Amino acid sequence: MHLVINSYGATLIRENGLFVIQTEEGKQSFPPDMVKSISISKAARITSDAIILAIHHQVDVLFVSDTGNPEGRVWSVKYGSISNIRRAQLNFLYSPAVIP
């Protein structure tokens, strides 16, 4: 499931281990293991607790422009992050396992 939060004043929070979207109309909850990504526009808000919940469940968090284009991203610093992948690629490049 992909959460798109683009309504003015909408807020994504963490409540009882769930993602909760709050709007003027009410609340809606989502279990983190069902969410693959979250897109937040500048009209909406997200709490740091919700971001940390996303990181712990490997949910991609994207901050998007008014047109929906990505402006920024949040990801985990644990193994599998971009920096670790790049480091492993560099180590492999200079290893004896490379075929010239």
C-alpha positions as a Markdown table, in Angstrom:
| # | Residue | x | y | z |
|---|---|---|---|---|
| 1 | Met | 0.0 | 0.0 | 0.0 |
| 2 | His | 1.2 | 3.5 | -0.8 |
| 3 | Leu | 0.0 | 6.4 | 1.4 |
| 4 | Val | -0.3 | 9.7 | -0.4 |
| 5 | Ile | -0.8 | 12.6 | 2.0 |
| 6 | Asn | -1.5 | 15.8 | 0.1 |
| 7 | Ser | -4.5 | 17.4 | 1.8 |
| 8 | Tyr | -3.9 | 20.8 | 3.3 |
| 9 | Gly | -3.6 | 20.3 | 7.1 |
| 10 | Ala | -3.4 | 16.5 | 7.0 |
| 11 | Thr | -1.0 | 15.0 | 9.6 |
| 12 | Leu | 0.6 | 11.6 | 9.7 |
| 13 | Ile | 1.4 | 10.5 | 13.3 |
| 14 | Arg | 2.3 | 7.3 | 15.1 |
| 15 | Glu | -0.3 | 6.0 | 17.5 |
| 16 | Asn | -0.2 | 2.6 | 19.2 |
| 17 | Gly | 2.3 | 1.3 | 16.7 |
| 18 | Leu | 0.2 | 2.3 | 13.7 |
| 19 | Phe | 0.4 | 5.1 | 11.1 |
| 20 | Val | -2.6 | 7.4 | 11.6 |
| 21 | Ile | -3.6 | 10.1 | 9.2 |
| 22 | Gln | -5.5 | 12.9 | 10.8 |
| 23 | Thr | -7.7 | 15.3 | 8.8 |
| 24 | Glu | -10.6 | 17.6 | 9.6 |
| 25 | Glu | -12.9 | 14.7 | 8.6 |
| 26 | Gly | -11.4 | 12.3 | 11.1 |
| 27 | Lys | -8.7 | 9.6 | 11.5 |
| 28 | Gln | -7.6 | 6.6 | 9.5 |
| 29 | Ser | -5.1 | 4.0 | 10.8 |
| 30 | Phe | -2.8 | 1.7 | 8.8 |
| 31 | Pro | -0.5 | -1.1 | 10.1 |
| 32 | Pro | 3.1 | -0.4 | 9.1 |
| 33 | Asp | 3.7 | -3.8 | 7.7 |
| 34 | Met | 1.0 | -3.1 | 5.0 |
| 35 | Val | 2.6 | 0.2 | 3.9 |
| 36 | Lys | 5.4 | 0.2 | 1.3 |
| 37 | Ser | 5.8 | 4.0 | 0.9 |
| 38 | Ile | 4.6 | 7.3 | 2.1 |
| 39 | Ser | 4.4 | 10.5 | 0.0 |
| 40 | Ile | 4.1 | 13.8 | 1.8 |
| 41 | Ser | 3.3 | 17.1 | 0.1 |
| 42 | Lys | 4.2 | 20.4 | 1.5 |
| 43 | Ala | 0.6 | 21.0 | 2.5 |
| 44 | Ala | 0.7 | 18.1 | 4.9 |
| 45 | Arg | 2.7 | 17.3 | 8.1 |
| 46 | Ile | 4.5 | 14.2 | 9.5 |
| 47 | Thr | 5.8 | 13.7 | 13.0 |
| 48 | Ser | 9.2 | 12.4 | 13.9 |
| 49 | Asp | 7.6 | 9.4 | 15.6 |
| 50 | Ala | 5.9 | 8.5 | 12.3 |
| 51 | Ile | 9.2 | 8.9 | 10.4 |
| 52 | Ile | 11.0 | 6.6 | 12.9 |
| 53 | Leu | 8.2 | 4.0 | 12.6 |
| 54 | Ala | 8.6 | 4.1 | 8.8 |
| 55 | Ile | 12.4 | 3.6 | 9.1 |
| 56 | His | 12.0 | 0.6 | 11.5 |
| 57 | His | 9.6 | -1.0 | 9.0 |
| 58 | Gln | 11.6 | -0.1 | 5.9 |
| 59 | Val | 8.9 | 2.1 | 4.6 |
| 60 | Asp | 10.1 | 4.6 | 2.0 |
| 61 | Val | 9.2 | 8.2 | 3.0 |
| 62 | Leu | 9.2 | 10.7 | 0.1 |
| 63 | Phe | 8.7 | 14.5 | 0.3 |
| 64 | Val | 7.1 | 15.6 | -2.9 |
| 65 | Ser | 6.4 | 19.0 | -4.6 |
| 66 | Asp | 3.0 | 20.3 | -5.6 |
| 67 | Thr | 3.3 | 18.5 | -8.9 |
| 68 | Gly | 4.2 | 15.2 | -7.2 |
| 69 | Asn | 7.9 | 15.2 | -8.1 |
| 70 | Pro | 10.2 | 13.9 | -5.4 |
| 71 | Glu | 12.1 | 16.5 | -3.4 |
| 72 | Gly | 13.7 | 14.4 | -0.7 |
| 73 | Arg | 13.7 | 11.0 | 0.9 |
| 74 | Val | 14.3 | 9.4 | 4.3 |
| 75 | Trp | 15.8 | 5.9 | 4.7 |
| 76 | Ser | 17.5 | 3.8 | 7.4 |
| 77 | Val | 21.2 | 3.9 | 8.1 |
| 78 | Lys | 21.2 | 0.2 | 8.8 |
| 79 | Tyr | 22.6 | -2.5 | 6.5 |
| 80 | Gly | 21.1 | -2.3 | 3.0 |
| 81 | Ser | 21.1 | 1.5 | 3.0 |
| 82 | Ile | 22.6 | 3.3 | 0.0 |
| 83 | Ser | 25.9 | 4.1 | 1.7 |
| 84 | Asn | 26.5 | 0.5 | 2.6 |
| 85 | Ile | 25.6 | -0.7 | -0.9 |
| 86 | Arg | 28.0 | 1.9 | -2.5 |
| 87 | Arg | 30.8 | 0.9 | -0.1 |
| 88 | Ala | 30.4 | -2.8 | -0.9 |
| 89 | Gln | 30.4 | -2.0 | -4.6 |
| 90 | Leu | 33.6 | 0.0 | -4.2 |
| 91 | Asn | 35.3 | -2.8 | -2.2 |
| 92 | Phe | 34.3 | -5.4 | -4.9 |
| 93 | Leu | 35.6 | -3.2 | -7.6 |
| 94 | Tyr | 39.1 | -3.3 | -6.1 |
| 95 | Ser | 38.9 | -7.0 | -5.0 |
| 96 | Pro | 40.6 | -10.0 | -6.7 |
| 97 | Ala | 37.1 | -11.3 | -7.6 |
| 98 | Val | 36.8 | -8.7 | -10.4 |
| 99 | Ile | 37.3 | -10.1 | -13.9 |
| 100 | Pro | 39.4 | -7.7 | -16.0 |
